[in-house]
Each structure stands twice: as C-alpha cells, then as structure tokens.
Amino acid sequence: MPRITYVNGQYLPHREAAVHVEDRGYQFADGVYEVIAVRGGGLVDEDHHLDRLDRSLGELRLAAPVSGQPLKFIMREIIRRNRVRDGKVYLQITRGVAPRDHPFPAGAESSLVVYALPVRQPDPETGLKGISVVTVPDIRWRRCDIKSISLLPNVLAKQSALDSGAGDAWLVDDDGVITEGSAANAWIVTKDGDLITRHLDNFILGGITRIAVIELAEKAGVRLVERAFSVEEAKQAKEAFLTSSTSYVKPVVAIDDTVIGNGEAGEVTRGLYHAYEAHMDAQGANGAAD
C-alpha cells in the first residue's frame, strides 16, 4: 500500500510530498516537531504531546497553521490512510516559505507536515535485553527544552555511539553531569533503590514518556528524586535506563566500559517497562482512529 503524507492541506503520495526550497525549516531549522507513539491505532499521550507542541511554538513565536481538533483529525486521518496499528506519527511545523533572511518574515504562512510509520513492537525478551551507552560532550544550544528541529548535535552524538558499537549516547555538560540522551531522557536507580532523573530546566527536553514513567513509579511506590547526577554516579548505579516516545523504557546495561548492576535489566526497570507497556495499550484502546 502506498504511503500517504499530509503537507499543508493536502494528502499526498509520500514520494510526492515536498516543501519549497526556501522553507525556513530547510534553511534555518526554524521550526518544531513532535513524535507520537501509535499503539493499537491510537495516539499515546496525545494531549501531553500537543501541550508541549504549543509551548515550543510559543517559545519560538511561531504560529500554528492548524491546532486543536483539526490537527487531531489530520493525525487520525494519516493513521487511517496508512493503516498504522503500531508505530509513530511525526508532525513538523515551520515558519514557512520566504526569501532567505534572518528576521521573521512578514506575512509568511506556517508550514505543517504530518506522516505516520509502522514500527514492529519488540517482545518483552527483546525489549528488556538492554543497550550500552557512551558519554559524549553536550554541545547543544541552551534551549533544549524547546523541541526544535535543529538536531545536528544530537545526530553527531548518536552517530558517535553507533560508531563505537553502543546503542545511544548520554550527553555530559562541562561539570561532568549527564543531561540526557541523544533522543531520550536518562534515568538511574541508586543502590538505595531511589529512582533518579534530571530535574526539568532549559538543558533537557521534558519527555512525554518521562511524565508517564514518573506517574507509574509513584503508583508502584518507587521513591523518585528529580536532580542532576554525574557520570561517576551513573556508573555506580544499581540500574539505568532511558525513555522516549520511540524507545519506550529501554534498559541501559553499560555506560562506556562500565557494566551497570549485573549487566541485565534490574527489578525497577523491569517493573516500569511492563507498566509502561500496559499504559500504552490502554492509551491506544481509548484513542484508536476509526
């Protein structure tokens, strides 16, 4: 079945979907995006994603061409037309097409692109296998709380990890503190059983999966502490994992050359993995596209 993509009011065959060469997203990375998981045909934590989208748009003083119920309809229509049951929806809004110049263009119309992709869901054994991460310097700008399409430092970090045989990179600031992963929030479990993830500030993106995992941890009676942690503390942790809308809850079993715990997903990580899977299933059942 041919893929269908939405571009500025039109549902097009994916191979024909395009924006103008002077779109400011292409020339300046002047735009924002969201990636929303699809489970059972429904969007997972949709409202949280759209709230974050609105915040990112506001921080960049960027007008949404479509919002609210019309945007929800477009996403569901893209899911339906592409027959995606389990996968993800990508949406991107840029400041639109204008002659190349740094100031905001007067009268430019924002551009919206939406598409969906199927993603094979891992079985628990595969999902809990775990990955290694490497630490790399965090060279990003100082507004990582905005979900901007300007992702070159993240791309370089991810490629550095893959080149070294690792599954991802954890970014480290000048003080030796881990901020987050190349595309995910970072978590550790201390030897005392405390669940630690960095507090929200302008140096990390507030993950939507992060919100869900915090709620699930509280329900499970796991003590959560939101604070910064160093590379050394992470390497001495009992457990570690990362979270995102595409990685879900993914165990981290080694950091650089240091094995975490016994080199397998720990008890807290396993519990949160299964709890988040159930959360996704429930979200999908409640919001499946017709």
C-alpha positions as CSV (number, residue, x, y, z in Angstrom):
1,M,0.0,0.0,0.0
2,P,1.5,3.4,-1.0
3,R,2.2,5.8,2.0
4,I,0.3,9.0,2.3
5,T,1.7,12.2,3.8
6,Y,-0.1,15.4,4.8
7,V,1.5,18.6,3.5
8,N,-0.2,22.0,4.0
9,G,-3.8,20.9,3.4
10,Q,-3.2,18.1,1.0
11,Y,-2.9,14.3,1.5
12,L,-0.2,13.2,-1.0
13,P,1.6,10.1,-2.0
14,H,4.7,10.1,0.2
15,R,7.1,10.2,-2.8
16,E,5.4,13.5,-4.0
17,A,5.3,15.1,-0.5
18,A,7.6,18.2,-0.5
19,V,8.1,21.7,0.7
20,H,9.7,24.7,-1.1
21,V,13.5,25.1,-1.1
22,E,13.0,28.4,0.8
23,D,11.1,26.9,3.6
24,R,12.7,28.2,6.7
25,G,12.8,24.8,8.3
26,Y,15.1,23.7,5.5
27,Q,17.3,26.8,5.5
28,F,17.3,27.8,9.2
29,A,15.9,24.9,11.2
30,D,13.2,27.4,12.1
31,G,10.6,25.0,13.3
32,V,9.4,22.5,15.9
33,Y,8.2,18.9,15.8
34,E,6.6,16.1,17.8
35,V,6.8,12.3,17.5
36,I,3.8,10.5,19.0
37,A,3.7,6.7,19.5
38,V,0.8,4.8,18.0
39,R,-0.4,1.7,19.8
40,G,-3.4,-0.3,18.6
41,G,-4.3,2.5,16.2
42,G,-4.5,5.1,18.9
43,L,-2.1,8.0,19.8
44,V,-0.3,7.6,23.1
45,D,-0.4,10.6,25.5
46,E,-1.7,12.8,22.7
47,D,-2.7,15.7,24.8
48,H,0.6,15.9,26.6
49,H,2.4,16.0,23.2
50,L,0.1,18.8,21.9
51,D,0.6,20.8,25.0
52,R,4.4,20.5,24.5
53,L,4.0,21.5,20.9
54,D,2.1,24.6,21.9
55,R,4.8,25.5,24.3
56,S,7.6,25.1,21.7
57,L,5.6,27.2,19.2
58,G,5.1,29.9,21.8
59,E,8.8,30.0,22.7
60,L,9.7,30.5,19.0
61,R,6.9,32.9,18.4
62,L,5.7,30.6,15.7
63,A,2.0,30.4,14.6
64,A,0.4,27.1,14.3
65,P,-1.3,26.7,10.9
66,V,-3.6,24.1,12.4
67,S,-4.3,23.3,16.0
68,G,-6.8,21.7,18.4
69,Q,-9.4,19.3,16.9
70,P,-8.4,19.9,13.2
71,L,-4.9,18.8,14.0
72,K,-6.1,15.8,15.9
73,F,-8.3,14.9,12.9
74,I,-5.3,15.2,10.5
75,M,-3.2,12.8,12.6
76,R,-6.0,10.3,12.9
77,E,-6.6,10.5,9.1
78,I,-2.9,9.9,8.4
79,I,-3.0,6.9,10.7
80,R,-6.2,5.6,9.0
81,R,-4.9,6.2,5.4
82,N,-1.6,4.4,6.2
83,R,-3.3,1.6,8.2
84,V,-0.9,2.0,11.0
85,R,-1.7,0.0,14.1
86,D,1.6,0.2,16.0
87,G,4.1,2.8,15.0
88,K,4.5,6.6,15.2
89,V,3.2,9.9,13.9
90,Y,5.7,12.6,13.0
91,L,4.5,16.2,12.7
92,Q,6.5,19.3,12.0
93,I,5.7,23.0,11.9
94,T,8.0,25.6,10.4
95,R,7.7,29.3,9.9
96,G,7.0,28.7,6.2
97,V,8.4,29.9,2.9
98,A,10.1,33.3,2.5
99,P,13.2,34.8,0.8
100,R,16.2,33.8,2.8
101,D,16.8,36.4,5.5
102,H,17.3,36.0,9.3
103,P,14.5,38.2,10.6
104,F,11.0,36.8,10.9
105,P,9.3,37.2,7.5
106,A,6.2,39.4,7.4
107,G,3.2,37.6,6.1
108,A,4.7,34.1,5.8
109,E,2.3,31.2,6.4
110,S,3.5,28.4,8.7
111,S,4.0,25.0,7.1
112,L,2.7,21.7,8.5
113,V,3.8,18.2,7.6
114,V,2.4,15.0,9.1
115,Y,3.2,11.4,8.3
116,A,2.9,8.0,10.0
117,L,5.1,4.9,10.0
118,P,4.5,1.4,11.3
119,V,7.0,0.1,13.9
120,R,7.3,-3.5,14.8
121,Q,6.8,-3.8,18.6
122,P,9.5,-5.8,20.4
123,D,8.6,-8.8,22.6
124,P,9.5,-8.4,26.3
125,E,12.6,-10.5,26.0
126,T,13.9,-8.3,23.2
127,G,12.7,-5.1,24.8
128,L,14.4,-5.9,28.1
129,K,17.7,-7.0,26.6
130,G,19.2,-3.6,27.2
131,I,21.8,-1.5,25.4
132,S,25.1,0.1,26.2
133,V,25.6,3.9,26.0
134,V,28.7,6.1,25.7
135,T,29.2,9.5,27.2
136,V,29.9,12.4,24.9
137,P,30.2,16.2,25.5
138,D,26.9,18.1,25.3
139,I,27.5,20.7,22.6
140,R,23.8,21.7,22.1
141,W,22.4,25.2,22.5
142,R,20.9,26.5,25.8
143,R,17.2,26.0,24.9
144,C,17.0,22.2,24.8
145,D,13.5,22.5,26.5
146,I,12.2,23.6,23.0
147,K,11.5,20.6,20.7
148,S,13.3,22.3,17.8
149,I,14.1,20.6,14.5
150,S,17.7,21.9,15.0
151,L,19.2,18.5,15.9
152,L,22.7,18.3,14.4
153,P,24.4,17.9,17.8
154,N,22.0,15.0,18.6
155,V,22.8,13.4,15.2
156,L,26.5,13.6,15.8
157,A,26.1,12.2,19.3
158,K,24.0,9.3,18.1
159,Q,26.4,8.5,15.2
160,S,29.4,8.6,17.7
161,A,27.6,6.0,19.8
162,L,26.9,3.7,16.8
163,D,30.4,4.1,15.5
164,S,31.7,2.8,18.9
165,G,29.3,-0.1,18.9
166,A,26.9,1.4,21.5
167,G,23.1,1.8,21.3
168,D,23.0,5.5,22.3
169,A,24.9,8.4,23.7
170,W,24.4,10.2,27.1
171,L,25.3,13.9,26.9
172,V,27.6,15.3,29.6
173,D,27.9,19.0,30.5
174,D,31.1,20.9,31.4
175,D,30.6,19.9,35.1
176,G,30.6,16.2,34.3
177,V,26.8,16.0,34.8
178,I,24.6,13.9,32.5
179,T,21.9,16.0,30.9
180,E,20.0,13.4,28.7
181,G,20.5,11.0,25.8
182,S,20.7,11.9,22.1
183,A,16.9,11.5,21.9
184,A,15.8,10.3,25.3
185,N,15.7,11.1,29.0
186,A,18.3,9.4,31.2
187,W,17.5,7.5,34.5
188,I,19.4,5.6,37.2
189,V,18.4,3.6,40.2
190,T,20.8,4.0,43.2
191,K,21.9,1.2,45.4
192,D,19.4,2.5,48.0
193,G,16.6,2.0,45.4
194,D,15.9,5.7,44.6
195,L,14.9,6.4,41.1
196,I,16.8,9.5,39.8
197,T,16.2,11.6,36.7
198,R,17.3,15.1,36.0
199,H,15.1,17.9,37.0
200,L,13.4,19.9,34.3
201,D,15.3,23.0,33.1
202,N,16.5,24.5,29.8
203,F,19.2,21.9,29.3
204,I,16.9,19.0,28.8
205,L,13.6,18.3,26.9
206,G,10.7,17.4,29.1
207,G,9.9,14.0,27.7
208,I,6.3,12.9,27.5
209,T,7.3,9.3,28.3
210,R,9.1,10.8,31.3
211,I,5.8,12.2,32.6
212,A,4.1,8.8,32.3
213,V,7.0,6.9,33.9
214,I,7.1,9.3,36.9
215,E,3.4,8.7,37.4
216,L,3.9,4.9,37.1
217,A,6.8,4.9,39.5
218,E,4.7,6.8,42.1
219,K,1.9,4.3,41.7
220,A,4.4,1.5,42.2
221,G,5.8,3.1,45.4
222,V,9.2,3.8,43.9
223,R,10.8,6.8,45.5
224,L,11.6,9.3,42.8
225,V,14.1,12.2,43.1
226,E,14.4,14.7,40.3
227,R,18.0,16.0,40.3
228,A,21.2,16.1,38.3
229,F,23.6,13.1,38.5
230,S,27.2,12.8,37.4
231,V,28.8,10.2,35.0
232,E,30.5,8.7,38.0
233,E,27.3,8.3,40.0
234,A,25.6,6.7,36.9
235,K,28.4,4.2,36.5
236,Q,28.0,3.2,40.2
237,A,24.2,2.9,39.9
238,K,22.3,-0.3,40.5
239,E,20.2,0.1,37.4
240,A,19.9,2.5,34.5
241,F,17.5,3.1,31.6
242,L,16.3,5.7,29.1
243,T,12.9,6.7,28.0
244,S,11.3,8.3,24.9
245,S,8.2,8.0,22.7
246,T,10.1,5.7,20.3
247,S,12.3,3.8,22.7
248,Y,9.7,3.5,25.5
249,V,11.5,2.2,28.6
250,K,14.9,0.8,27.5
251,P,17.4,-0.7,29.9
252,V,20.9,0.6,29.9
253,V,23.3,-2.2,30.9
254,A,26.7,-0.5,30.4
255,I,28.0,3.1,30.3
256,D,31.2,3.5,28.5
257,D,33.1,0.4,29.6
258,T,31.4,0.0,32.9
259,V,28.7,-2.7,33.4
260,I,25.7,-1.5,35.3
261,G,24.5,-3.8,38.1
262,N,24.7,-7.4,36.9
263,G,24.6,-6.3,33.2
264,E,20.8,-7.0,32.9
265,A,17.6,-5.1,33.3
266,G,17.0,-4.6,37.0
267,E,13.9,-5.0,39.1
268,V,12.8,-1.4,39.0
269,T,13.4,-1.1,35.3
270,R,11.5,-4.3,34.5
271,G,8.6,-3.2,36.5
272,L,8.4,0.2,34.8
273,Y,8.9,-1.5,31.4
274,H,5.8,-3.6,31.9
275,A,3.8,-0.8,33.5
276,Y,4.6,1.5,30.5
277,E,3.6,-1.2,28.0
278,A,0.2,-1.5,29.8
279,H,-0.1,2.3,29.8
280,M,0.5,2.4,26.0
281,D,-2.0,-0.4,25.5
282,A,-4.7,1.4,27.5
283,Q,-3.9,4.7,25.7
284,G,-4.3,3.0,22.3
285,A,-7.5,1.3,23.2
286,N,-9.0,4.6,24.3
287,G,-7.9,6.7,21.3
288,A,-7.9,4.4,18.3
289,A,-8.7,6.0,15.0
290,D,-11.8,4.9,13.2
